[in-house]
């Protein structure tokens, strides 16, 4: 198998990435991503509230849907990596 074929193998890439990146860095990245997602949720909530002139509770629930989906996706990627 050529080198190009080896680098396209997902298992080989996972091994290489884990060898280069420590698990502590992966976990700290997850925490930072979570904090940014929460901050985005706050910003989206106020943006929806003012754009649609609805109460903050309804705007928060509306913004919560994509934020939760994105959070689940981030956790899934980290679990898949580890």
PyMOL Python script that loads the backbone (N, CA, C, O; Angstrom):
from pymol import cmd

cmd.read_pdbstr("""\
ATOM      1  N   UNK A   1       0.855  -1.176   0.000  1.00  0.00           N
ATOM      2  CA  UNK A   1       0.000   0.000   0.000  1.00  0.00           C
ATOM      3  C   UNK A   1       0.901   1.239   0.000  1.00  0.00           C
ATOM      4  O   UNK A   1       1.916   1.269   0.696  1.00  0.00           O
ATOM      5  N   UNK A   2       0.541   2.228  -0.757  1.00  0.00           N
ATOM      6  CA  UNK A   2       1.339   3.442  -0.847  1.00  0.00           C
ATOM      7  C   UNK A   2       1.126   4.295   0.397  1.00  0.00           C
ATOM      8  O   UNK A   2       0.199   4.068   1.175  1.00  0.00           O
ATOM      9  N   UNK A   3       2.005   5.281   0.568  1.00  0.00           N
ATOM     10  CA  UNK A   3       1.879   6.193   1.699  1.00  0.00           C
ATOM     11  C   UNK A   3       0.577   6.977   1.624  1.00  0.00           C
ATOM     12  O   UNK A   3      -0.052   7.247   2.646  1.00  0.00           O
ATOM     13  N   UNK A   4       0.179   7.339   0.417  1.00  0.00           N
ATOM     14  CA  UNK A   4      -1.053   8.091   0.250  1.00  0.00           C
ATOM     15  C   UNK A   4      -2.241   7.263   0.742  1.00  0.00           C
ATOM     16  O   UNK A   4      -3.127   7.797   1.410  1.00  0.00           O
ATOM     17  N   UNK A   5      -2.273   5.981   0.425  1.00  0.00           N
ATOM     18  CA  UNK A   5      -3.347   5.108   0.871  1.00  0.00           C
ATOM     19  C   UNK A   5      -3.353   4.933   2.381  1.00  0.00           C
ATOM     20  O   UNK A   5      -4.418   4.827   2.990  1.00  0.00           O
ATOM     21  N   UNK A   6      -2.168   4.902   2.991  1.00  0.00           N
ATOM     22  CA  UNK A   6      -2.060   4.756   4.436  1.00  0.00           C
ATOM     23  C   UNK A   6      -2.621   5.973   5.153  1.00  0.00           C
ATOM     24  O   UNK A   6      -3.311   5.828   6.162  1.00  0.00           O
ATOM     25  N   UNK A   7      -2.339   7.167   4.651  1.00  0.00           N
ATOM     26  CA  UNK A   7      -2.792   8.387   5.299  1.00  0.00           C
ATOM     27  C   UNK A   7      -4.291   8.618   5.116  1.00  0.00           C
ATOM     28  O   UNK A   7      -4.874   9.437   5.827  1.00  0.00           O
ATOM     29  N   UNK A   8      -4.921   7.917   4.185  1.00  0.00           N
ATOM     30  CA  UNK A   8      -6.359   8.051   3.999  1.00  0.00           C
ATOM     31  C   UNK A   8      -7.133   7.071   4.872  1.00  0.00           C
ATOM     32  O   UNK A   8      -8.358   7.152   4.959  1.00  0.00           O
ATOM     33  N   UNK A   9      -6.436   6.157   5.512  1.00  0.00           N
ATOM     34  CA  UNK A   9      -7.070   5.198   6.404  1.00  0.00           C
ATOM     35  C   UNK A   9      -7.452   5.912   7.703  1.00  0.00           C
ATOM     36  O   UNK A   9      -6.573   6.466   8.363  1.00  0.00           O
ATOM     37  N   UNK A  10      -8.730   5.920   8.092  1.00  0.00           N
ATOM     38  CA  UNK A  10      -9.156   6.642   9.299  1.00  0.00           C
ATOM     39  C   UNK A  10      -8.492   6.129  10.577  1.00  0.00           C
ATOM     40  O   UNK A  10      -8.217   6.919  11.480  1.00  0.00           O
ATOM     41  N   UNK A  11      -8.231   4.829  10.672  1.00  0.00           N
ATOM     42  CA  UNK A  11      -7.606   4.286  11.875  1.00  0.00           C
ATOM     43  C   UNK A  11      -6.168   4.777  12.020  1.00  0.00           C
ATOM     44  O   UNK A  11      -5.716   5.076  13.125  1.00  0.00           O
ATOM     45  N   UNK A  12      -5.455   4.856  10.901  1.00  0.00           N
ATOM     46  CA  UNK A  12      -4.083   5.361  10.929  1.00  0.00           C
ATOM     47  C   UNK A  12      -4.077   6.837  11.304  1.00  0.00           C
ATOM     48  O   UNK A  12      -3.250   7.273  12.105  1.00  0.00           O
ATOM     49  N   UNK A  13      -4.990   7.599  10.734  1.00  0.00           N
ATOM     50  CA  UNK A  13      -5.067   9.033  11.053  1.00  0.00           C
ATOM     51  C   UNK A  13      -5.402   9.254  12.527  1.00  0.00           C
ATOM     52  O   UNK A  13      -4.856  10.159  13.158  1.00  0.00           O
ATOM     53  N   UNK A  14      -6.290   8.439  13.073  1.00  0.00           N
ATOM     54  CA  UNK A  14      -6.656   8.550  14.485  1.00  0.00           C
ATOM     55  C   UNK A  14      -5.437   8.275  15.365  1.00  0.00           C
ATOM     56  O   UNK A  14      -5.198   8.990  16.338  1.00  0.00           O
ATOM     57  N   UNK A  15      -4.680   7.256  15.030  1.00  0.00           N
ATOM     58  CA  UNK A  15      -3.481   6.916  15.792  1.00  0.00           C
ATOM     59  C   UNK A  15      -2.453   8.037  15.723  1.00  0.00           C
ATOM     60  O   UNK A  15      -1.844   8.387  16.734  1.00  0.00           O
ATOM     61  N   UNK A  16      -2.261   8.596  14.546  1.00  0.00           N
ATOM     62  CA  UNK A  16      -1.304   9.690  14.374  1.00  0.00           C
ATOM     63  C   UNK A  16      -1.747  10.912  15.161  1.00  0.00           C
ATOM     64  O   UNK A  16      -0.933  11.540  15.837  1.00  0.00           O
ATOM     65  N   UNK A  17      -3.030  11.259  15.081  1.00  0.00           N
ATOM     66  CA  UNK A  17      -3.529  12.434  15.798  1.00  0.00           C
ATOM     67  C   UNK A  17      -3.396  12.264  17.308  1.00  0.00           C
ATOM     68  O   UNK A  17      -2.989  13.197  18.001  1.00  0.00           O
ATOM     69  N   UNK A  18      -3.733  11.093  17.821  1.00  0.00           N
ATOM     70  CA  UNK A  18      -3.615  10.869  19.263  1.00  0.00           C
ATOM     71  C   UNK A  18      -2.166  10.847  19.720  1.00  0.00           C
ATOM     72  O   UNK A  18      -1.874  11.178  20.869  1.00  0.00           O
ATOM     73  N   UNK A  19      -1.248  10.457  18.829  1.00  0.00           N
ATOM     74  CA  UNK A  19       0.163  10.485  19.177  1.00  0.00           C
ATOM     75  C   UNK A  19       0.680  11.925  19.240  1.00  0.00           C
ATOM     76  O   UNK A  19       1.566  12.233  20.038  1.00  0.00           O
ATOM     77  N   UNK A  20       0.131  12.799  18.405  1.00  0.00           N
ATOM     78  CA  UNK A  20       0.576  14.188  18.367  1.00  0.00           C
ATOM     79  C   UNK A  20      -0.124  15.073  19.404  1.00  0.00           C
ATOM     80  O   UNK A  20       0.458  16.043  19.889  1.00  0.00           O
ATOM     81  N   UNK A  21      -1.357  14.741  19.738  1.00  0.00           N
ATOM     82  CA  UNK A  21      -2.158  15.574  20.625  1.00  0.00           C
ATOM     83  C   UNK A  21      -2.461  14.786  21.900  1.00  0.00           C
ATOM     84  O   UNK A  21      -2.958  13.661  21.842  1.00  0.00           O
ATOM     85  N   UNK A  22      -2.159  15.387  23.045  1.00  0.00           N
ATOM     86  CA  UNK A  22      -2.434  14.703  24.305  1.00  0.00           C
ATOM     87  C   UNK A  22      -3.928  14.739  24.620  1.00  0.00           C
ATOM     88  O   UNK A  22      -4.658  15.599  24.128  1.00  0.00           O
ATOM     89  N   UNK A  23      -4.367  13.796  25.443  1.00  0.00           N
ATOM     90  CA  UNK A  23      -5.783  13.748  25.816  1.00  0.00           C
ATOM     91  C   UNK A  23      -6.177  14.974  26.637  1.00  0.00           C
ATOM     92  O   UNK A  23      -7.316  15.435  26.559  1.00  0.00           O
ATOM     93  N   UNK A  24      -5.241  15.502  27.420  1.00  0.00           N
ATOM     94  CA  UNK A  24      -5.531  16.713  28.200  1.00  0.00           C
ATOM     95  C   UNK A  24      -5.887  17.875  27.276  1.00  0.00           C
ATOM     96  O   UNK A  24      -6.790  18.657  27.572  1.00  0.00           O
ATOM     97  N   UNK A  25      -5.181  17.982  26.170  1.00  0.00           N
ATOM     98  CA  UNK A  25      -5.470  19.037  25.204  1.00  0.00           C
ATOM     99  C   UNK A  25      -6.844  18.836  24.559  1.00  0.00           C
ATOM    100  O   UNK A  25      -7.568  19.800  24.312  1.00  0.00           O
ATOM    101  N   UNK A  26      -7.189  17.600  24.294  1.00  0.00           N
ATOM    102  CA  UNK A  26      -8.498  17.307  23.712  1.00  0.00           C
ATOM    103  C   UNK A  26      -9.601  17.686  24.693  1.00  0.00           C
ATOM    104  O   UNK A  26     -10.595  18.295  24.299  1.00  0.00           O
ATOM    105  N   UNK A  27      -9.437  17.331  25.972  1.00  0.00           N
ATOM    106  CA  UNK A  27     -10.449  17.667  26.980  1.00  0.00           C
ATOM    107  C   UNK A  27     -10.540  19.167  27.212  1.00  0.00           C
ATOM    108  O   UNK A  27     -11.639  19.700  27.367  1.00  0.00           O
ATOM    109  N   UNK A  28      -9.401  19.856  27.239  1.00  0.00           N
ATOM    110  CA  UNK A  28      -9.447  21.310  27.416  1.00  0.00           C
ATOM    111  C   UNK A  28     -10.108  21.979  26.213  1.00  0.00           C
ATOM    112  O   UNK A  28     -10.810  22.979  26.367  1.00  0.00           O
ATOM    113  N   UNK A  29      -9.890  21.438  25.032  1.00  0.00           N
ATOM    114  CA  UNK A  29     -10.556  21.949  23.835  1.00  0.00           C
ATOM    115  C   UNK A  29     -12.070  21.758  23.945  1.00  0.00           C
ATOM    116  O   UNK A  29     -12.834  22.634  23.542  1.00  0.00           O
ATOM    117  N   UNK A  30     -12.503  20.626  24.483  1.00  0.00           N
ATOM    118  CA  UNK A  30     -13.930  20.366  24.671  1.00  0.00           C
ATOM    119  C   UNK A  30     -14.544  21.373  25.636  1.00  0.00           C
ATOM    120  O   UNK A  30     -15.651  21.858  25.402  1.00  0.00           O
ATOM    121  N   UNK A  31     -13.839  21.690  26.712  1.00  0.00           N
ATOM    122  CA  UNK A  31     -14.334  22.659  27.698  1.00  0.00           C
ATOM    123  C   UNK A  31     -14.432  24.052  27.082  1.00  0.00           C
ATOM    124  O   UNK A  31     -15.417  24.760  27.293  1.00  0.00           O
ATOM    125  N   UNK A  32     -13.416  24.442  26.325  1.00  0.00           N
ATOM    126  CA  UNK A  32     -13.433  25.756  25.675  1.00  0.00           C
ATOM    127  C   UNK A  32     -14.570  25.826  24.655  1.00  0.00           C
ATOM    128  O   UNK A  32     -15.276  26.832  24.578  1.00  0.00           O
ATOM    129  N   UNK A  33     -14.747  24.765  23.877  1.00  0.00           N
ATOM    130  CA  UNK A  33     -15.846  24.734  22.902  1.00  0.00           C
ATOM    131  C   UNK A  33     -17.204  24.821  23.590  1.00  0.00           C
ATOM    132  O   UNK A  33     -18.113  25.478  23.085  1.00  0.00           O
ATOM    133  N   UNK A  34     -17.346  24.166  24.733  1.00  0.00           N
ATOM    134  CA  UNK A  34     -18.588  24.237  25.494  1.00  0.00           C
ATOM    135  C   UNK A  34     -18.851  25.667  25.961  1.00  0.00           C
ATOM    136  O   UNK A  34     -19.977  26.156  25.865  1.00  0.00           O
ATOM    137  N   UNK A  35     -17.814  26.339  26.467  1.00  0.00           N
ATOM    138  CA  UNK A  35     -17.972  27.719  26.936  1.00  0.00           C
ATOM    139  C   UNK A  35     -18.356  28.651  25.787  1.00  0.00           C
ATOM    140  O   UNK A  35     -19.206  29.525  25.958  1.00  0.00           O
ATOM    141  N   UNK A  36     -17.749  28.473  24.639  1.00  0.00           N
ATOM    142  CA  UNK A  36     -18.072  29.302  23.473  1.00  0.00           C
ATOM    143  C   UNK A  36     -19.506  29.030  23.007  1.00  0.00           C
ATOM    144  O   UNK A  36     -20.212  29.953  22.602  1.00  0.00           O
ATOM    145  N   UNK A  37     -19.932  27.779  23.065  1.00  0.00           N
ATOM    146  CA  UNK A  37     -21.303  27.439  22.674  1.00  0.00           C
ATOM    147  C   UNK A  37     -22.315  28.076  23.624  1.00  0.00           C
ATOM    148  O   UNK A  37     -23.350  28.575  23.182  1.00  0.00           O
ATOM    149  N   UNK A  38     -22.025  28.062  24.910  1.00  0.00           N
ATOM    150  CA  UNK A  38     -22.922  28.702  25.879  1.00  0.00           C
ATOM    151  C   UNK A  38     -22.973  30.207  25.631  1.00  0.00           C
ATOM    152  O   UNK A  38     -24.047  30.808  25.665  1.00  0.00           O
ATOM    153  N   UNK A  39     -21.820  30.812  25.383  1.00  0.00           N
ATOM    154  CA  UNK A  39     -21.781  32.256  25.100  1.00  0.00           C
ATOM    155  C   UNK A  39     -22.569  32.566  23.816  1.00  0.00           C
ATOM    156  O   UNK A  39     -23.290  33.561  23.756  1.00  0.00           O
ATOM    157  N   UNK A  40     -22.430  31.728  22.813  1.00  0.00           N
ATOM    158  CA  UNK A  40     -23.192  31.909  21.575  1.00  0.00           C
ATOM    159  C   UNK A  40     -24.683  31.786  21.838  1.00  0.00           C
ATOM    160  O   UNK A  40     -25.480  32.517  21.249  1.00  0.00           O
ATOM    161  N   UNK A  41     -25.064  30.874  22.712  1.00  0.00           N
ATOM    162  CA  UNK A  41     -26.468  30.711  23.073  1.00  0.00           C
ATOM    163  C   UNK A  41     -27.034  31.993  23.676  1.00  0.00           C
ATOM    164  O   UNK A  41     -28.159  32.385  23.368  1.00  0.00           O
ATOM    165  N   UNK A  42     -26.260  32.637  24.525  1.00  0.00           N
ATOM    166  CA  UNK A  42     -26.696  33.901  25.133  1.00  0.00           C
ATOM    167  C   UNK A  42     -26.870  34.973  24.056  1.00  0.00           C
ATOM    168  O   UNK A  42     -27.877  35.680  24.027  1.00  0.00           O
ATOM    169  N   UNK A  43     -25.890  35.081  23.185  1.00  0.00           N
ATOM    170  CA  UNK A  43     -25.950  36.095  22.126  1.00  0.00           C
ATOM    171  C   UNK A  43     -27.128  35.824  21.193  1.00  0.00           C
ATOM    172  O   UNK A  43     -27.871  36.742  20.846  1.00  0.00           O
ATOM    173  N   UNK A  44     -27.300  34.558  20.784  1.00  0.00           N
ATOM    174  CA  UNK A  44     -28.410  34.201  19.901  1.00  0.00           C
ATOM    175  C   UNK A  44     -29.755  34.496  20.547  1.00  0.00           C
ATOM    176  O   UNK A  44     -30.683  34.964  19.887  1.00  0.00           O
ATOM    177  N   UNK A  45     -29.854  34.218  21.846  1.00  0.00           N
ATOM    178  CA  UNK A  45     -31.117  34.461  22.555  1.00  0.00           C
ATOM    179  C   UNK A  45     -31.511  35.928  22.489  1.00  0.00           C
ATOM    180  O   UNK A  45     -32.655  36.253  22.170  1.00  0.00           O
ATOM    181  N   UNK A  46     -30.571  36.811  22.787  1.00  0.00           N
ATOM    182  CA  UNK A  46     -30.880  38.241  22.739  1.00  0.00           C
ATOM    183  C   UNK A  46     -31.111  38.722  21.305  1.00  0.00           C
ATOM    184  O   UNK A  46     -31.930  39.612  21.070  1.00  0.00           O
ATOM    185  N   UNK A  47     -30.392  38.136  20.353  1.00  0.00           N
ATOM    186  CA  UNK A  47     -30.590  38.518  18.950  1.00  0.00           C
ATOM    187  C   UNK A  47     -31.990  38.130  18.485  1.00  0.00           C
ATOM    188  O   UNK A  47     -32.669  38.922  17.832  1.00  0.00           O
ATOM    189  N   UNK A  48     -32.419  36.928  18.817  1.00  0.00           N
ATOM    190  CA  UNK A  48     -33.761  36.481  18.427  1.00  0.00           C
ATOM    191  C   UNK A  48     -34.825  37.308  19.145  1.00  0.00           C
ATOM    192  O   UNK A  48     -35.843  37.673  18.556  1.00  0.00           O
ATOM    193  N   UNK A  49     -34.577  37.599  20.427  1.00  0.00           N
ATOM    194  CA  UNK A  49     -35.537  38.394  21.204  1.00  0.00           C
ATOM    195  C   UNK A  49     -35.787  39.748  20.546  1.00  0.00           C
ATOM    196  O   UNK A  49     -36.932  40.174  20.398  1.00  0.00           O
ATOM    197  N   UNK A  50     -34.718  40.410  20.158  1.00  0.00           N
ATOM    198  CA  UNK A  50     -34.857  41.745  19.583  1.00  0.00           C
ATOM    199  C   UNK A  50     -35.283  41.703  18.114  1.00  0.00           C
ATOM    200  O   UNK A  50     -36.000  42.593  17.655  1.00  0.00           O
ATOM    201  N   UNK A  51     -34.856  40.694  17.383  1.00  0.00           N
ATOM    202  CA  UNK A  51     -35.224  40.614  15.964  1.00  0.00           C
ATOM    203  C   UNK A  51     -36.696  40.263  15.774  1.00  0.00           C
ATOM    204  O   UNK A  51     -37.352  40.790  14.876  1.00  0.00           O
ATOM    205  N   UNK A  52     -37.205  39.386  16.606  1.00  0.00           N
ATOM    206  CA  UNK A  52     -38.590  38.927  16.448  1.00  0.00           C
ATOM    207  C   UNK A  52     -39.542  39.539  17.475  1.00  0.00           C
ATOM    208  O   UNK A  52     -40.748  39.295  17.447  1.00  0.00           O
ATOM    209  N   UNK A  53     -38.983  40.329  18.369  1.00  0.00           N
ATOM    210  CA  UNK A  53     -39.768  40.994  19.418  1.00  0.00           C
ATOM    211  C   UNK A  53     -40.626  39.997  20.194  1.00  0.00           C
ATOM    212  O   UNK A  53     -41.837  40.168  20.340  1.00  0.00           O
ATOM    213  N   UNK A  54     -39.959  38.947  20.688  1.00  0.00           N
ATOM    214  CA  UNK A  54     -40.625  37.957  21.534  1.00  0.00           C
ATOM    215  C   UNK A  54     -39.971  37.987  22.902  1.00  0.00           C
ATOM    216  O   UNK A  54     -38.918  38.600  23.078  1.00  0.00           O
ATOM    217  N   UNK A  55     -40.587  37.332  23.863  1.00  0.00           N
ATOM    218  CA  UNK A  55     -40.015  37.340  25.208  1.00  0.00           C
ATOM    219  C   UNK A  55     -38.748  36.488  25.240  1.00  0.00           C
ATOM    220  O   UNK A  55     -38.556  35.591  24.419  1.00  0.00           O
ATOM    221  N   UNK A  56     -37.895  36.795  26.207  1.00  0.00           N
ATOM    222  CA  UNK A  56     -36.573  36.163  26.282  1.00  0.00           C
ATOM    223  C   UNK A  56     -36.673  34.644  26.459  1.00  0.00           C
ATOM    224  O   UNK A  56     -35.855  33.907  25.909  1.00  0.00           O
ATOM    225  N   UNK A  57     -37.649  34.175  27.206  1.00  0.00           N
ATOM    226  CA  UNK A  57     -37.795  32.733  27.432  1.00  0.00           C
ATOM    227  C   UNK A  57     -38.021  32.000  26.115  1.00  0.00           C
ATOM    228  O   UNK A  57     -37.401  30.966  25.868  1.00  0.00           O
ATOM    229  N   UNK A  58     -38.896  32.523  25.272  1.00  0.00           N
ATOM    230  CA  UNK A  58     -39.169  31.886  23.975  1.00  0.00           C
ATOM    231  C   UNK A  58     -37.950  31.984  23.051  1.00  0.00           C
ATOM    232  O   UNK A  58     -37.648  31.049  22.310  1.00  0.00           O
ATOM    233  N   UNK A  59     -37.265  33.107  23.103  1.00  0.00           N
ATOM    234  CA  UNK A  59     -36.061  33.278  22.288  1.00  0.00           C
ATOM    235  C   UNK A  59     -34.970  32.305  22.732  1.00  0.00           C
ATOM    236  O   UNK A  59     -34.259  31.740  21.901  1.00  0.00           O
ATOM    237  N   UNK A  60     -34.843  32.113  24.043  1.00  0.00           N
ATOM    238  CA  UNK A  60     -33.842  31.176  24.572  1.00  0.00           C
ATOM    239  C   UNK A  60     -34.136  29.756  24.105  1.00  0.00           C
ATOM    240  O   UNK A  60     -33.230  29.034  23.690  1.00  0.00           O
ATOM    241  N   UNK A  61     -35.394  29.360  24.173  1.00  0.00           N
ATOM    242  CA  UNK A  61     -35.766  28.006  23.734  1.00  0.00           C
ATOM    243  C   UNK A  61     -35.476  27.834  22.243  1.00  0.00           C
ATOM    244  O   UNK A  61     -35.011  26.779  21.812  1.00  0.00           O
ATOM    245  N   UNK A  62     -35.751  28.869  21.467  1.00  0.00           N
ATOM    246  CA  UNK A  62     -35.477  28.814  20.028  1.00  0.00           C
ATOM    247  C   UNK A  62     -33.978  28.676  19.765  1.00  0.00           C
ATOM    248  O   UNK A  62     -33.569  27.891  18.909  1.00  0.00           O
ATOM    249  N   UNK A  63     -33.171  29.423  20.485  1.00  0.00           N
ATOM    250  CA  UNK A  63     -31.716  29.371  20.292  1.00  0.00           C
ATOM    251  C   UNK A  63     -31.115  28.100  20.882  1.00  0.00           C
ATOM    252  O   UNK A  63     -30.036  27.668  20.476  1.00  0.00           O
ATOM    253  N   UNK A  64     -31.813  27.508  21.834  1.00  0.00           N
ATOM    254  CA  UNK A  64     -31.298  26.305  22.494  1.00  0.00           C
ATOM    255  C   UNK A  64     -31.241  25.107  21.548  1.00  0.00           C
ATOM    256  O   UNK A  64     -30.363  24.254  21.681  1.00  0.00           O
ATOM    257  N   UNK A  65     -32.145  25.040  20.622  1.00  0.00           N
ATOM    258  CA  UNK A  65     -32.217  23.888  19.719  1.00  0.00           C
ATOM    259  C   UNK A  65     -30.917  23.709  18.917  1.00  0.00           C
ATOM    260  O   UNK A  65     -30.325  22.631  18.982  1.00  0.00           O
ATOM    261  N   UNK A  66     -30.450  24.714  18.165  1.00  0.00           N
ATOM    262  CA  UNK A  66     -29.186  24.492  17.436  1.00  0.00           C
ATOM    263  C   UNK A  66     -27.975  24.386  18.361  1.00  0.00           C
ATOM    264  O   UNK A  66     -27.008  23.696  18.039  1.00  0.00           O
ATOM    265  N   UNK A  67     -28.022  25.067  19.512  1.00  0.00           N
ATOM    266  CA  UNK A  67     -26.896  24.995  20.440  1.00  0.00           C
ATOM    267  C   UNK A  67     -26.739  23.586  21.007  1.00  0.00           C
ATOM    268  O   UNK A  67     -25.621  23.086  21.128  1.00  0.00           O
ATOM    269  N   UNK A  68     -27.849  22.949  21.352  1.00  0.00           N
ATOM    270  CA  UNK A  68     -27.795  21.580  21.876  1.00  0.00           C
ATOM    271  C   UNK A  68     -27.336  20.614  20.784  1.00  0.00           C
ATOM    272  O   UNK A  68     -26.517  19.732  21.042  1.00  0.00           O
ATOM    273  N   UNK A  69     -27.850  20.773  19.589  1.00  0.00           N
ATOM    274  CA  UNK A  69     -27.419  19.910  18.485  1.00  0.00           C
ATOM    275  C   UNK A  69     -25.920  20.053  18.221  1.00  0.00           C
ATOM    276  O   UNK A  69     -25.222  19.064  17.997  1.00  0.00           O
ATOM    277  N   UNK A  70     -25.436  21.287  18.251  1.00  0.00           N
ATOM    278  CA  UNK A  70     -24.008  21.510  18.034  1.00  0.00           C
ATOM    279  C   UNK A  70     -23.186  20.935  19.185  1.00  0.00           C
ATOM    280  O   UNK A  70     -22.114  20.374  18.956  1.00  0.00           O
ATOM    281  N   UNK A  71     -23.668  21.064  20.408  1.00  0.00           N
ATOM    282  CA  UNK A  71     -22.967  20.493  21.558  1.00  0.00           C
ATOM    283  C   UNK A  71     -22.887  18.983  21.483  1.00  0.00           C
ATOM    284  O   UNK A  71     -21.846  18.397  21.782  1.00  0.00           O
ATOM    285  N   UNK A  72     -23.976  18.352  21.088  1.00  0.00           N
ATOM    286  CA  UNK A  72     -23.982  16.894  20.928  1.00  0.00           C
ATOM    287  C   UNK A  72     -22.997  16.472  19.845  1.00  0.00           C
ATOM    288  O   UNK A  72     -22.285  15.479  19.994  1.00  0.00           O
ATOM    289  N   UNK A  73     -22.962  17.226  18.766  1.00  0.00           N
ATOM    290  CA  UNK A  73     -22.028  16.931  17.677  1.00  0.00           C
ATOM    291  C   UNK A  73     -20.570  17.046  18.155  1.00  0.00           C
ATOM    292  O   UNK A  73     -19.735  16.214  17.802  1.00  0.00           O
ATOM    293  N   UNK A  74     -20.271  18.070  18.950  1.00  0.00           N
ATOM    294  CA  UNK A  74     -18.911  18.243  19.451  1.00  0.00           C
ATOM    295  C   UNK A  74     -18.510  17.083  20.362  1.00  0.00           C
ATOM    296  O   UNK A  74     -17.402  16.558  20.244  1.00  0.00           O
ATOM    297  N   UNK A  75     -19.393  16.685  21.260  1.00  0.00           N
ATOM    298  CA  UNK A  75     -19.095  15.566  22.162  1.00  0.00           C
ATOM    299  C   UNK A  75     -18.935  14.279  21.366  1.00  0.00           C
ATOM    300  O   UNK A  75     -18.048  13.476  21.656  1.00  0.00           O
ATOM    301  N   UNK A  76     -19.786  14.078  20.364  1.00  0.00           N
ATOM    302  CA  UNK A  76     -19.684  12.885  19.532  1.00  0.00           C
ATOM    303  C   UNK A  76     -18.322  12.827  18.826  1.00  0.00           C
ATOM    304  O   UNK A  76     -17.710  11.762  18.747  1.00  0.00           O
ATOM    305  N   UNK A  77     -17.850  13.965  18.316  1.00  0.00           N
ATOM    306  CA  UNK A  77     -16.547  13.989  17.652  1.00  0.00           C
ATOM    307  C   UNK A  77     -15.414  13.639  18.615  1.00  0.00           C
ATOM    308  O   UNK A  77     -14.497  12.898  18.258  1.00  0.00           O
ATOM    309  N   UNK A  78     -15.478  14.169  19.823  1.00  0.00           N
ATOM    310  CA  UNK A  78     -14.425  13.886  20.810  1.00  0.00           C
ATOM    311  C   UNK A  78     -14.458  12.409  21.197  1.00  0.00           C
ATOM    312  O   UNK A  78     -13.411  11.767  21.276  1.00  0.00           O
ATOM    313  N   UNK A  79     -15.643  11.869  21.437  1.00  0.00           N
ATOM    314  CA  UNK A  79     -15.760  10.451  21.791  1.00  0.00           C
ATOM    315  C   UNK A  79     -15.256   9.573  20.655  1.00  0.00           C
ATOM    316  O   UNK A  79     -14.579   8.569  20.878  1.00  0.00           O
ATOM    317  N   UNK A  80     -15.596   9.968  19.435  1.00  0.00           N
ATOM    318  CA  UNK A  80     -15.139   9.202  18.269  1.00  0.00           C
ATOM    319  C   UNK A  80     -13.618   9.253  18.157  1.00  0.00           C
ATOM    320  O   UNK A  80     -12.993   8.270  17.759  1.00  0.00           O
ATOM    321  N   UNK A  81     -13.026  10.379  18.502  1.00  0.00           N
ATOM    322  CA  UNK A  81     -11.572  10.528  18.418  1.00  0.00           C
ATOM    323  C   UNK A  81     -10.878   9.682  19.479  1.00  0.00           C
ATOM    324  O   UNK A  81      -9.869   9.033  19.207  1.00  0.00           O
ATOM    325  N   UNK A  82     -11.426   9.697  20.681  1.00  0.00           N
ATOM    326  CA  UNK A  82     -10.787   8.964  21.769  1.00  0.00           C
ATOM    327  C   UNK A  82     -11.205   7.509  21.714  1.00  0.00           C
ATOM    328  O   UNK A  82     -10.776   6.712  22.548  1.00  0.00           O
TER     329      UNK A  82
END
""", "prot")
cmd.dss("prot")
cmd.show_as("cartoon", "prot")
cmd.util.cbc("prot")
cmd.orient("prot")
